[in-house]
Amino acid sequence: QVQLVESGGGLVQAGGSLRLSCAASGRSFISYTMAWFRQAPGKEREFVTAIIWTSGTTYYADSVKGRFTISRDNAKNTFYLQMSSLKPEDTALYYCAAKPRWDWNQNDYNYWGQGTQVTVSS
């Protein structure tokens, strides 16, 4: 059973930075793609970024490219979302997700964390 636990959310001023963590457990993630999504109040869930665990290859949504960075620590089975130059429109509940495939399809993630709130004040 794969489990994902996010941490690191909070309140930050516009222009600030925040790092989210997602601790993964339950199996080896060699064949997995890991991702971050977010959902703002009244809006649909939105893909943010993904990383292929083995190679470290990454993919970003245009809205966060150049501001957010996804990375992983193999030894800790944890992946991260470093967010910089935060904007009020980045305010959302952020979820980490995982799937046992190597692709950038955004609609087929099998495992989800519980979410962590990020609030950016203007």
N, CA, C and O of each residue as an XYZ file, in Angstrom:
488
protein
N       0.845     -1.184      0.000
C       0.000      0.000      0.000
C       0.885      1.240      0.000
O       1.675      1.459      0.918
N       0.738      2.046     -1.048
C       1.512      3.281     -1.134
C       0.852      4.343     -0.267
O      -0.363      4.538     -0.316
N       1.669      5.026      0.526
C       1.177      6.143      1.330
C       1.996      7.384      1.036
O       3.219      7.324      0.905
N       1.310      8.502      0.934
C       1.954      9.787      0.678
C       1.510     10.768      1.751
O       0.316     10.910      2.018
N       2.470     11.440      2.362
C       2.154     12.392      3.428
C       2.855     13.711      3.140
O       4.083     13.792      3.124
N       2.042     14.747      2.911
C       2.601     16.077      2.639
C       2.868     16.821      3.939
O       2.268     16.547      4.978
N       3.785     17.768      3.842
C       4.045     18.696      4.942
C       4.675     19.955      4.362
O       5.144     19.965      3.223
N       4.678     21.017      5.165
C       5.381     22.217      4.763
C       4.515     23.372      4.323
O       5.037     24.444      4.017
N       3.216     23.192      4.282
C       2.360     24.298      3.883
C       2.330     25.388      4.938
O       2.837     25.212      6.046
N       1.725     26.529      4.579
C       1.628     27.624      5.529
C       1.248     28.916      4.854
O       0.827     28.946      3.698
N       1.409     29.989      5.615
C       1.093     31.336      5.141
C       2.383     32.065      4.806
O       3.321     32.076      5.602
N       2.429     32.670      3.633
C       3.624     33.388      3.199
C       3.193     34.637      2.444
O       2.126     34.663      1.830
N       4.019     35.664      2.494
C       3.717     36.886      1.759
C       4.079     36.723      0.289
O       4.942     35.923     -0.071
N       3.405     37.494     -0.544
C       3.716     37.485     -1.975
C       5.190     37.799     -2.179
O       5.750     38.686     -1.534
N       5.806     37.052     -3.091
C       7.225     37.194     -3.342
C       8.085     36.275     -2.513
O       9.283     36.140     -2.764
N       7.485     35.644     -1.527
C       8.223     34.755     -0.642
C       8.377     33.356     -1.197
O       7.992     33.061     -2.328
N       8.959     32.496     -0.356
C       9.235     31.114     -0.753
C       8.707     30.138      0.286
O       8.511     30.480      1.452
N       8.482     28.911     -0.174
C       8.003     27.854      0.711
C       8.419     26.527      0.090
O       8.458     26.395     -1.133
N       8.728     25.550      0.926
C       9.049     24.223      0.414
C       8.091     23.196      0.989
O       7.930     23.080      2.204
N       7.465     22.463      0.102
C       6.587     21.358      0.490
C       7.357     20.047      0.379
O       8.231     19.886     -0.473
N       7.012     19.121      1.260
C       7.605     17.783      1.220
C       6.506     16.746      1.088
O       5.388     16.945      1.563
N       6.833     15.639      0.442
C       5.916     14.512      0.353
C       6.704     13.249      0.669
O       7.541     12.817     -0.123
N       6.435     12.664      1.819
C       7.091     11.426      2.222
C       6.311     10.247      1.666
O       5.117     10.097      1.927
N       6.999      9.413      0.896
C       6.365      8.266      0.249
C       6.806      6.972      0.922
O       7.976      6.820      1.272
N       5.886      6.051      1.100
C       6.227      4.773      1.721
C       5.361      3.669      1.139
O       4.351      3.932      0.486
N       5.769      2.433      1.383
C       4.958      1.302      0.976
C       5.588      0.409     -0.066
O       5.174     -0.740     -0.223
N       6.584      0.911     -0.788
C       7.235      0.096     -1.816
C       8.387      0.885     -2.411
O       8.641      2.029     -2.033
N       9.082      0.248     -3.352
C      10.105      0.935     -4.127
C       9.439      1.783     -5.200
O       8.436      1.372     -5.784
N       9.988      2.958     -5.462
C       9.371      3.870     -6.418
C      10.177      3.997     -7.704
O      10.077      4.996     -8.416
N      10.972      2.981     -7.992
C      11.827      3.011     -9.179
C      11.015      3.230    -10.441
O      11.460      3.954    -11.331
N       9.841      2.629    -10.547
C       9.053      2.713    -11.779
C       7.974      3.790    -11.712
O       7.039      3.776    -12.512
N       8.091      4.701    -10.789
C       7.030      5.670    -10.527
C       7.316      7.062    -11.088
O       8.462      7.475    -11.259
N       6.215      7.762    -11.364
C       6.213      9.202    -11.586
C       5.501      9.838    -10.410
O       4.426      9.393    -10.010
N       6.102     10.879     -9.859
C       5.544     11.577     -8.714
C       5.175     12.999     -9.137
O       5.830     13.586     -9.998
N       4.143     13.537     -8.540
C       3.661     14.837     -9.009
C       3.089     15.670     -7.881
O       2.798     15.181     -6.790
N       2.940     16.942     -8.187
C       2.214     17.879     -7.320
C       1.046     18.455     -8.109
O       1.178     18.821     -9.277
N      -0.096     18.525     -7.442
C      -1.283     19.171     -7.965
C      -1.725     20.209     -6.943
O      -1.258     20.219     -5.805
N      -2.623     21.070     -7.363
C      -3.201     22.025     -6.419
C      -4.655     22.299     -6.784
O      -5.072     22.142     -7.932
N      -5.413     22.713     -5.772
C      -6.815     23.053     -5.985
C      -7.170     24.269     -5.154
O      -7.107     24.242     -3.925
N      -7.541     25.333     -5.843
C      -7.981     26.561     -5.182
C      -9.487     26.479     -4.952
O     -10.174     25.737     -5.654
N     -10.010     27.226     -3.984
C     -11.451     27.202     -3.705
C     -12.262     27.554     -4.944
O     -11.997     28.558     -5.604
N     -13.237     26.736     -5.250
C     -14.104     26.989     -6.383
C     -13.513     26.663     -7.730
O     -14.134     26.927     -8.759
N     -12.311     26.087     -7.745
C     -11.660     25.761     -9.014
C     -11.374     24.272     -9.092
O     -11.377     23.568     -8.083
N     -11.127     23.806    -10.313
C     -10.777     22.405    -10.500
C      -9.320     22.171    -10.087
O      -8.501     23.089    -10.057
N      -9.039     20.933     -9.778
C      -7.669     20.560     -9.459
C      -6.774     20.803    -10.669
O      -7.163     20.547    -11.808
N      -5.580     21.296    -10.404
C      -4.654     21.710    -11.462
C      -3.311     21.009    -11.303
O      -2.758     20.946    -10.205
N      -2.797     20.488    -12.402
C      -1.455     19.905    -12.393
C      -0.421     21.008    -12.211
O      -0.537     22.086    -12.795
N       0.594     20.728    -11.391
C       1.664     21.702    -11.144
C       2.976     21.236    -11.760
O       3.575     21.946    -12.568
N       3.422     20.036    -11.376
C       4.707     19.535    -11.848
C       4.830     18.053    -11.549
O       4.127     17.526    -10.687
N       5.726     17.382    -12.263
C       5.959     15.957    -12.048
C       7.429     15.627    -12.241
O       8.174     16.366    -12.886
N       7.830     14.495    -11.662
C       9.205     14.027    -11.776
C       9.205     12.507    -11.909
O       8.483     11.807    -11.200
N      10.017     12.020    -12.818
C      10.208     10.581    -12.933
C      11.260     10.184    -11.912
O      12.388     10.677    -11.940
N      10.882      9.293    -11.012
C      11.704      9.031     -9.836
C      13.113      8.578    -10.196
O      14.088      9.056     -9.616
N      13.222      7.670    -11.139
C      14.530      7.075    -11.450
C      15.475      8.071    -12.104
O      16.623      8.216    -11.682
N      14.994      8.756    -13.133
C      15.878      9.626    -13.916
C      15.948     11.045    -13.380
O      16.920     11.756    -13.635
N      14.928     11.464    -12.639
C      14.886     12.853    -12.183
C      14.384     13.820    -13.234
O      14.406     15.033    -13.023
N      13.932     13.300    -14.363
C      13.377     14.157    -15.414
C      12.119     14.831    -14.898
O      11.299     14.212    -14.221
N      11.977     16.118    -15.231
C      10.866     16.898    -14.684
C      10.014     17.525    -15.779
O      10.428     17.655    -16.931
N       8.810     17.908    -15.373
C       7.861     18.553    -16.285
C       7.047     19.547    -15.465
O       6.621     19.236    -14.353
N       6.828     20.746    -16.012
C       6.145     21.806    -15.263
C       4.975     22.397    -16.051
O       4.999     22.480    -17.279
N       3.965     22.798    -15.306
C       2.906     23.599    -15.898
C       3.467     24.982    -16.212
O       4.350     25.474    -15.508
N       2.958     25.602    -17.261
C       3.462     26.921    -17.666
C       3.303     27.954    -16.549
O       4.117     28.869    -16.422
N       2.266     27.805    -15.753
C       1.969     28.803    -14.716
C       3.021     28.850    -13.603
O       3.100     29.834    -12.868
N       3.824     27.795    -13.478
C       4.818     27.762    -12.393
C       6.245     27.638    -12.906
O       7.191     27.667    -12.118
N       6.407     27.503    -14.201
C       7.734     27.313    -14.780
C       8.639     28.488    -14.434
O       8.257     29.646    -14.605
N       9.829     28.188    -13.951
C      10.768     29.236    -13.569
C      10.631     29.700    -12.131
O      11.509     30.390    -11.612
N       9.527     29.323    -11.479
C       9.311     29.722    -10.080
C       9.317     28.523     -9.137
O       9.762     28.637     -7.995
N       8.833     27.387     -9.600
C       8.741     26.192     -8.772
C       9.750     25.157     -9.260
O      10.063     25.083    -10.448
N      10.250     24.361     -8.315
C      11.188     23.289     -8.651
C      10.798     22.024     -7.903
O      10.620     22.038     -6.685
N      10.669     20.932     -8.646
C      10.413     19.634     -8.028
C      11.728     18.866     -7.954
O      12.547     18.923     -8.871
N      11.915     18.152     -6.856
C      13.125     17.343     -6.692
C      12.798     16.148     -5.816
O      11.726     16.086     -5.215
N      13.725     15.196     -5.742
C      13.490     14.040     -4.878
C      14.779     13.621     -4.208
O      15.881     13.861     -4.701
N      14.595     12.977     -3.054
C      15.708     12.426     -2.287
C      15.474     10.923     -2.198
O      14.623     10.461     -1.437
N      16.230     10.170     -2.978
C      16.025      8.722     -3.031
C      16.223      8.062     -1.672
O      15.489      7.144     -1.305
N      17.202      8.527     -0.942
C      17.518      7.894      0.342
C      16.385      8.064      1.352
O      16.165      7.201      2.202
N      15.669      9.184      1.251
C      14.593      9.470      2.208
C      13.220      9.100      1.662
O      12.220      9.220      2.371
N      13.158      8.648      0.399
C      11.864      8.375     -0.239
C      10.929      9.567     -0.118
O       9.743      9.425      0.179
N      11.484     10.727     -0.353
C      10.731     11.972     -0.205
C      10.953     12.833     -1.433
O      12.063     12.903     -1.960
N       9.889     13.493     -1.889
C      10.080     14.472     -2.937
C       9.529     15.818     -2.482
O       8.728     15.907     -1.552
N       9.985     16.856     -3.169
C       9.806     18.210     -2.682
C       9.249     19.120     -3.773
O       9.380     18.855     -4.967
N       8.631     20.188     -3.321
C       8.228     21.266     -4.217
C       8.744     22.566     -3.611
O       8.204     23.071     -2.626
N       9.792     23.089     -4.217
C      10.322     24.384     -3.795
C       9.609     25.469     -4.578
O       9.667     25.502     -5.807
N       8.935     26.358     -3.858
C       8.143     27.407     -4.501
C       8.762     28.769     -4.180
O       8.983     29.101     -3.016
N       9.032     29.538     -5.208
C       9.626     30.864     -5.038
C       8.782     31.883     -5.793
O       7.939     31.527     -6.616
N       9.022     33.147     -5.499
C       8.277     34.239     -6.138
C       6.782     33.960     -6.092
O       6.078     34.091     -7.093
N       6.318     33.579     -4.923
C       4.916     33.183     -4.782
C       3.976     34.355     -5.013
O       4.273     35.500     -4.670
N       2.834     34.031     -5.605
C       1.802     35.016     -5.924
C       0.512     34.641     -5.192
O       0.316     33.475     -4.850
N      -0.364     35.607     -4.949
C      -1.641     35.271     -4.310
C      -2.404     34.186     -5.072
O      -3.105     33.383     -4.457
N      -2.280     34.153     -6.384
C      -2.978     33.135     -7.171
C      -2.397     31.736     -7.006
O      -2.961     30.773     -7.526
N      -1.293     31.607     -6.302
C      -0.749     30.286     -5.972
C      -1.435     29.691     -4.739
O      -1.186     28.539     -4.387
N      -2.286     30.463     -4.093
C      -3.009     29.991     -2.921
C      -3.893     28.810     -3.296
O      -4.719     28.906     -4.203
N      -3.712     27.692     -2.590
C      -4.457     26.468     -2.911
C      -4.111     25.386     -1.905
O      -3.190     25.517     -1.099
N      -4.884     24.313     -1.982
C      -4.534     23.082     -1.276
C      -3.643     22.274     -2.220
O      -4.049     21.936     -3.332
N      -2.441     21.972     -1.773
C      -1.477     21.275     -2.605
C      -1.439     19.790     -2.238
O      -1.341     19.418     -1.068
N      -1.520     18.958     -3.274
C      -1.511     17.516     -3.100
C      -0.313     16.898     -3.794
O       0.069     17.335     -4.879
N       0.278     15.895     -3.186
C       1.250     15.092     -3.912
C       0.553     13.816     -4.397
O      -0.430     13.361     -3.811
N       1.087     13.261     -5.472
C       0.466     12.105     -6.099
C       1.534     11.214     -6.707
O       2.661     11.649     -6.942
N       1.169      9.954     -6.960
C       2.123      9.003     -7.524
C       1.411      7.986     -8.402
O       0.238      7.675     -8.196
N       2.149      7.474     -9.391
C       1.614      6.404    -10.237
C       2.762      5.526    -10.707
O       3.885      6.004    -10.873
N       2.483      4.225    -10.927
C       3.535      3.283    -11.316
C       3.764      3.248    -12.820
O       3.768      2.181    -13.433
N       3.956      4.428    -13.410
C       4.216      4.537    -14.844
C       5.119      5.746    -15.065
O       5.172      6.676    -14.260
N       5.830      5.690    -16.201
C       6.699      6.808    -16.568
C       6.056      7.563    -17.719
O       6.309      7.240    -18.879
N       5.241      8.548    -17.431
C       4.691      9.379    -18.496
C       4.185     10.673    -17.900
O       4.141     10.812    -16.677
N       3.808     11.609    -18.720
C       3.348     12.923    -18.270
C       1.834     13.061    -18.303
O       1.311     14.163    -18.139
N       1.129     11.965    -18.511
C      -0.327     12.007    -18.428
C      -0.736     12.509    -17.050
O      -0.252     12.005    -16.036
N      -1.622     13.496    -17.009
C      -1.972     14.141    -15.747
C      -3.250     13.600    -15.132
O      -3.673     14.065    -14.073
N      -3.866     12.633    -15.776
C      -5.203     12.202    -15.347
C      -5.278     10.787    -14.792
O      -6.372     10.258    -14.592
N      -4.130     10.169    -14.541
C      -4.174      8.762    -14.156
C      -3.336      8.451    -12.926
O      -2.775      7.360    -12.816
N      -3.246      9.392    -12.008
C      -2.485      9.132    -10.792
C      -3.290      8.236     -9.849
O      -4.489      8.434     -9.654
N      -2.601      7.243     -9.268
C      -3.278      6.236     -8.470
C      -3.300      6.548     -6.978
O      -4.221      6.151     -6.264
N      -2.292      7.251     -6.523
C      -2.147      7.475     -5.088
C      -2.041      8.968     -4.796
O      -1.409      9.719     -5.538
N      -2.674      9.380     -3.700
C      -2.748     10.795     -3.348
C      -2.485     11.000     -1.870
O      -2.831     10.168     -1.032
N      -1.859     12.138     -1.572
C      -1.737     12.558     -0.190
C      -2.990     13.291      0.255
O      -3.945     13.445     -0.506
N      -2.966     13.740      1.507
C      -4.162     14.362      2.083
C      -4.244     15.852      1.786
O      -5.297     16.462      1.973
N      -3.157     16.438      1.328
C      -3.134     17.854      0.988
C      -2.547     18.716      2.094
O      -2.665     18.410      3.280
N      -1.916     19.793      1.673
C      -1.385     20.777      2.615
C      -1.694     22.170      2.068
O      -1.508     22.435      0.881
N      -2.165     23.052      2.941
C      -2.643     24.363      2.499
C      -1.485     25.344      2.342
O      -0.624     25.463      3.213
N      -1.489     26.031      1.226
C      -0.558     27.135      0.987
C      -1.382     28.397      0.764
O      -2.247     28.438     -0.110
N      -1.110     29.411      1.549
C      -1.812     30.676      1.421
C      -0.793     31.791      1.211
O       0.124     31.972      2.012
N      -0.968     32.529      0.128
C      -0.062     33.621     -0.204
C      -0.818     34.932     -0.048
O      -1.808     35.174     -0.738
N      -0.351     35.762      0.852
C      -1.019     37.042      1.103
C      -0.396     38.134      0.249
O       0.799     38.110     -0.044
N      -1.224     39.090     -0.144
C      -0.743     40.180     -1.011
C      -0.234     41.357     -0.196
O       0.206     42.357     -0.763
